[in-house]
């Protein structure tokens, strides 16, 4: 279940975690995490499970909304910073 505390979370290297621990309909863990790219504002969408490191996410409507909201927050954060996007 995704963290709903409202407090921003960050990786050990200081990059924003927009969504984590979303379990898709096939049991894989999906995460939305700020990229360390120095060239552009980017975000990673990770999907991992125990048997295959990078499966394709298989999201139901509720899970897709969580990912959508995480991406919207990423976009909003960078619009506020005056990004060229």
C-alpha positions in Angstrom: 0.0 0.0 0.0 1.4 3.4 -0.9 2.5 5.9 1.8 -0.3 8.3 2.4 1.3 10.3 5.3 1.7 13.4 3.0 5.3 13.8 4.0 7.7 13.8 1.0 10.1 10.9 1.1 13.6 10.7 -0.5 16.1 8.1 -1.5 19.4 7.8 0.4 20.9 10.0 -2.3 18.3 12.7 -1.8 16.0 12.1 -4.8 12.3 12.4 -4.3 10.1 9.3 -4.1 6.8 10.2 -5.5 5.2 6.8 -5.1 6.5 3.5 -3.7 5.2 0.1 -2.8 2.4 0.1 -5.3 1.7 -3.6 -5.9 0.3 -4.1 -9.4 -2.2 -6.7 -10.4 0.6 -9.3 -11.0 2.3 -8.8 -7.7 5.1 -6.6 -8.9 6.3 -3.5 -6.9 5.9 -0.2 -8.9 7.7 3.0 -7.8 7.9 6.5 -9.2 11.3 8.2 -8.3 13.1 11.4 -9.3 16.0 10.8 -11.6 19.5 12.0 -10.9 19.9 13.2 -14.5 21.9 16.4 -14.6 20.7 17.2 -18.1 16.9 17.3 -17.6 14.2 16.9 -15.0 13.3 13.3 -15.3 11.5 10.6 -13.3 11.9 6.8 -13.2 9.0 4.4 -13.2 10.4 1.2 -11.7 8.7 -2.2 -11.7 10.3 -5.2 -9.9 9.3 -8.6 -8.6 11.0 -11.6 -7.1 11.3 -13.6 -10.3 12.0 -10.9 -12.9 13.8 -7.6 -12.2 12.0 -5.4 -14.7 8.6 -6.7 -15.7 6.1 -4.4 -17.5 3.7 -2.8 -14.9 0.2 -4.3 -15.1 -2.0 -1.7 -13.4 -5.7 -1.7 -12.5 -7.6 1.6 -12.4 -6.8 2.4 -8.8 -3.1 1.6 -9.2 -3.0 3.7 -12.4 -4.5 6.7 -10.5 -1.8 6.4 -7.9 0.9 6.5 -10.6 -0.9 9.3 -12.5 -1.1 11.4 -9.2 2.6 10.7 -8.5 3.5 11.9 -12.1 1.3 14.9 -11.7 3.1 15.8 -8.5 6.5 15.5 -10.2 5.3 17.7 -13.0 3.8 20.3 -10.5 7.1 20.3 -8.5 9.1 21.1 -11.6 6.6 23.7 -13.0 6.9 25.5 -9.7 10.7 25.6 -10.1 10.4 27.3 -13.5 11.3 24.3 -15.5 11.5 24.6 -19.3 9.1 21.6 -19.7 
